[in-house]
Amino acid sequence: MKTIGLIAAAVVITVAIVAVRSRTPERNQVREVGSQVVAVRSQMVTLKVPKMDCAGCEVGVRIAASKVDGVKDVKTDSDKRTADVTFDPSKTTAQAIASAITKGTGFDTEVPRTNKSKT
């Protein structure tokens, strides 16, 4: 019975990983609005997730962060215990993403004092 449960858990995690990775992140895009061309800015923040220590934890963090409107890409590293999140700063903030990760996974998430910007 335990074997079936482990196999089912592995299948669920694999499907979740494939679903998260299959998202095509929108990088810095140029959109045409009427007769104006507007550059869409992206910002990247590295959040610390001290208790994220396995691949399953990484999946949960990616899913929780991806649910936030404006998040474009999430890369996690359980060895470094970090999540690199690329997002649209006009739609969300690093703090809102960190809160969503904490709410969705139960992991405390720390926002650094300064954020790295990409234009």
Secondary structure, 3 states (H helix, E strand, C coil): CHHHHHHHHHHHHHHHHHHHHHCCCCCCCEEEECCEEEECCEEEEEEECCCCCCHHHHHHHHHHHHCCCCEEEEEEECCCCEEEEEECCCCCCHHHHHHHHHHHHCCCCECCCCCEEEC
